[in-house]
């Protein structure tokens, strides 16, 4: 993110493309072994879906989050038509948002009981705070948990906030390694997240029906 607060999509694109190149090298080296055991490895297809996030259109001025945006602990309230949304209360232990990685780990593991609560915490912190909290390093396993929570709870009105979060995560140290360590289910959740972002108006270089297209 530049000094003016805009999403630096060029930096995000470079980071993700570098991850793709590393994954392609790994794929070539292991391709013969995979064929030998007749085991279809879906990680390459899943992984490059993450990389293709570089085809997201840059946020225009009118798209950027402003001060008027108020994150409620009531996910998707505006998205649910004809239904009564279930209010998600902030646990008493979280009257103050975490300011350090240690506080975040404590709250994430102990205080938040549901995926919706975790999703709302990520929205409440936003990308800037997450970058500050994890400026040293994103703990093992957290990237996969974040991507899964975002995929399961993202709403149309939250799409810009989620993209800001993804941009911040991509700037953390060892981001490429954390991508490599995603489990199969976490990779599938990531694919689902980018499909939803595409439906919400962000452009990718492929059709959801054909995740391999565009490379």
N, C-alpha and C positions, 0 to 999 in steps of 0.2 A: 504494500500500500504506500503511495507516495505521500509527500508532505501535505498535499491538499486533501488527503483522505480518500482519494480515488483508488479503486481496485487496480493493481498493476497486473493486468492480464498477460502482458508480455513475460513478466517474471514467472507467473504461474505456468504459462505455456512452456517455457524453457525447462522448468523444474520437472514437469510431468513428461515432457519428451525425453529428457535425460533418463528418467525412470524406465520408459519404454525401451530405449536402446539397451539398457542394462538387462532388461528382461528378455529381449530378443537374443542377446548373446547367450544367456543362460538356457534359453529354449533350444538353440542350435546344438549346444554341447550335450544336452540330455535327450535329444530327440531319438537317437538310436536306441538308447536304453528303454525309453517309453514304448517304442514300437515292439521291442523284444518281449516285453511282458504283456503286450496287448492291452495296455491300460490307457484309456483316454484321459488326458490331462486337460481339465477345463481352465486351469489357472491362467493360461496365456490369453484366452478369449476374455476371461473375466478381468484380468489385469489391464488389458488395453482399453477396456471400457472406461476404466479410471483415467487412463492417459488421455482418452478422447475428450475429457472435460476441457481440454485446451481449446476446443471448438466452441465453447460457450461464448456468446456475443458479449463484448465489453458492456458494462453498465453505462447507460447514458445518464446525464445529469438528472433527468426527470425520474430515473429509476432508483437513484441512490436513496438510502434510508435517511430520513430527516429526523429532526427532534420531535416531530409530531407523532412518530410511531411509538405506540405504547404497548409493550409486551405484557400480556395478561397471563396469569396462571390459569388459563382456560383455552387449551389448544383447539384451533380450528373452529372457534366459536362463530366466526363470520362465514365459514365454509359450509357449515352444517345447516341445510335448509329443511325446515319442517321438523327439526329434531331439537330436543332440549340438550344442550351441551352439558357435560359433566364438569363442574368446576374442580380444578386441581389446586388444592391449597398448598401454600409453602409450609413445609414442616417448621415447627418452632425453632429447631436447631439451625435453620437457614434464614433467620431474620437478617443476618449479615452475609453477603455473598463472599465466597472464598477469595482471598487475595494472593495466596501463595500456592504452589503445587501441593505442599503438604496438607493445607486446608482443603484443597480441592479433592484430593484422594480420600480424605476422611469423610467429607460430605457425600461424595459420589458413592462410596462403598457402604456407608453406615446410615446416612440420613434419608437418602432417596430410595423409595421402595418400588417405584414403577418407572417404566420407560417414558411415560408422559412427564413425570416430575423431572427426570434427567434431561429430557428434551427442552423443557422450559428453562432449566438452569443454563443450558447452552445458549438459548436465545437471550436470556437475561444478561449473561456475561458478554455476549457478542464477540465478534472476531478480535477486536482490539484487546480486550481483557484476556482472552485466551492466549493471544500471542505473548502478552506480558507474563502470564502465569507459567507458560511452558517455554519461556525463552531459552532456558538451559537445555531441556529435553522433554519430549513427550514420553511418559512412562510406557513400559511394555504392555501391550494389549489394549491400551486406551483408544488408539486410532480405530481399531475394529469395532469397539463398543460405541464410539461416537458415530461412526458411519451407519451402524445398525440402528441406533436410536433415531438418527436423522431420517433414515429411510422409512422407518415405521410410523413416524409422526409428522412428517413435513406436510404443510398445507400451502395452498396457492399464495395466500397473503404473506407467508413466511419465506418465500423463495429467495428474495434478496438477502435476507438475514442468513439463510443457510449457505448461500454462495459466499458471503463474507466469512463465515466460519470455515468453509472448505479452503478458502484462500489463506486464511491464517494457519490452518493445520499444515498446508503444503509448505509453509515457510519454517516449520519447526525442524530442529536438527534430526538427522537420521530418518527423514521422511521416507526416502526410498526404501530403506531397510524395513521400516514399519509396514510399508505396502507389501513387501515380499513376505512378511510374516503373517499376513491376514489369513484366517482360516477359510475354507471353502464356503461356509455359510456367510462369513463376513464379506467375501468377494461378491457373492450373489446379492447381498444387501446393498453393496455399493453400486452394482449394475442397476438394481431397482431404483436407487436414489437418483441416478442420472437419467433413467427413463422418466421419472416423475418430473425432474427439472425440465426435461425436454417438453413434456406435456404442458408444463406451466409457462412455456414461451421461450426457453433458452434453446439456441440452435446448436445441434451437434453435427458432426460430419457423417452420421450414419442413421439408418432407420432402426428403431427399437426391434423390429422384426428381424433385422439383419445386423447384429452387432459387429460383424467383421467388416462391414462396408466402410469405405472412407479412408482406408490406409493403402 
